Amino acid sequence: MESLEVGRALRPSAATASESYGSPDGYPPLRRSLALRLAERAIHAEPGGVLLTSGANHALDLVIRQFVAPGEPVLVDSPGYYPLFGKLRLAKARILGVRRNPDGPDIAHLDEVARRSGARLFFTQSLAHNPTGCSLTLPVGHRLLQRAAALDLRIVECDPFADVLPAAQARLAALDQLERVIYVGTFAKTLSASLRCGYVAARADVTAALRDLKMVTSVNSSGFVERIVHDLIESGRYRRHLRRLGGRIEAASLQGRAVLAGLGLPVFGEPRGGYYLWCGLPEATDLDVLSRRAAARGILIAPGGLFLPEGPAGPPMMRVNIAHAGDPRFARFMREEVGGAA
């Protein structure tokens, strides 16, 4: 990602920012802009149904505080987003994994686990999934919402790469129109990880409850940051930035897949649009040893066990970030460790 567009926006946004606390819902013009962007994805959300947060992790934290009681069973993707697991453990939830297939959650497994546990909440990432990079298909999304209705299951859908993915891709929030789906977005993956700005789109009663919780726990999100993001969107600079970023993601993904193919490491599914590839390793691979050896060489390996709520299980897997997959130091290290032709 580039810092150029952010740097250009800092001064005018900071100069026009008010020193008051501002609206607890977040900067109103940005909320209106987000409602329009959501409409492009066929998600109808009034500005009153959009709550700004200090990033997606803040949004997830608010949802967990509002809807998860100690000891309550909660469904998550397996593999899935491991920082979410930490938040749920902090809330003393009982975390239950739902197998993730290349085309989305395994519906039969979700049905089985939900019925057995009585879970009423499912956290998932439909598109450019972390860590697999794969995306939900329309038929799986339709079946998932059918089962959710039968099970009275609320779904929290995180969509951090939405702005570099096609607007028409299958999203649960679009299929459901925010009836039982809480939709979480962020600018961290497409603009800057240090500009903590995210949002929740949901039914008005849900966002009202989350707004009250936000006021109690953090008072407000940053009006300065929200003005910067709004300026970037309204000036058109954000769209130009996204076009460049999308091209870079595609090129890096193709290069990463070529490197892994040369190493003889199979990639899970057909990842596209995000930053991650999920690849298999030889059966005899000790992931702890591999990670330590990599760290000694200045390489951070994300072992598959981190992304499984039940802990390391099954064949060894590894998440690869496409931004670094083409680095010759990575390919050289992996060739020494696991062999391959590259």
C-alpha positions, 0 to 999 in steps of 0.5 A: 500500500502507498502512503502518498494519498494519506499524506496529502489528506492529513493537513486539510482534514486536521485543519477542519476537524472540530475539537469537540467529541462529535457524534457518538455514531461517528463523523456524519458525512463519512457515514453517509458516504459509507451508506452509498458505498454499501449500496454499490454492494447491494447492501441497503443501510441507512446512515443511522444503520452505520456506526463508525469504529476504530477499526474492524477489531474494535467493531468485533470487540463491541459485538462480542461485548454486546452479544456474548455471555461467559460460557456461551457457545460461539461459532467461528471459521476453522481455519479463521481469524485468530485475533478474534479467537483471543477476543472470544476467549477474553469474553470466556466464550466457548469457541467452536470451529466450523470447517472452511471449504474453498467455497465457504463454510461447510454447511453440514458441519455448521448445522451439526455444530450449531444443533449440538451446542445451541450456538446462536452467533457465527463469525465469518469472513466471506470474501478473501478469507483470512487465512485461506484467501478463498471466497464464498460462492452464491449457492453456499451463501444462500444455503448458509442463510437458510440454515441460519434462519432455521437455527435462529443464528445471528451472523457477523460478516467481516469484509476487510477487503471489500474495496478491492473486490468486485461489488457484485461478489456474493455477500451475506449482508447483501443476500440478507439485507442486514436482517440477521447479518451484522456487517463489519468493514475497515480501511486498514487493509486498503488504506493504512493499518495505522489509520484505525477506521472501521464500521458496523452496518446492521439493523438500527436497533443493533447499531443503537446498542453498539453505539451506547456500548461504544460510548461507555467503553471508548467514548468515541472514535477519532473524528480526525481520522474519519475526516481524513478517510472522508476527504480521500473518498470524496476527492476521488483519490481513494478510488485511484489508490484502489485501482493501483492497489488492485493491480499490485495485489493481482501481480503479487498473488500470481507471483506468490502462487508461482513461487509456491508451485515451484516449491511443490507446495499446494495452494488451498482453493482459488484465492483471489483479491486478498493478501493471503495464500493457504498452502500445504507443507510436507507431512513430516514438517514440524511447524514450531521448528520451521517457525523458529528457524525462519525467525532466526533468518528474519522471516515470519512464518504464520503456522496453520495451528494459529488459525484453528480454534481447536489448536494444531490438528491435521496436515501442516499448513502455512499462511503466506502473505503475497506481499512477501511471497516473491522475496527471494529470501523466503523462497531460498529458505523454504527450498532449503527446508522443504525442497522443491524445484524453485 
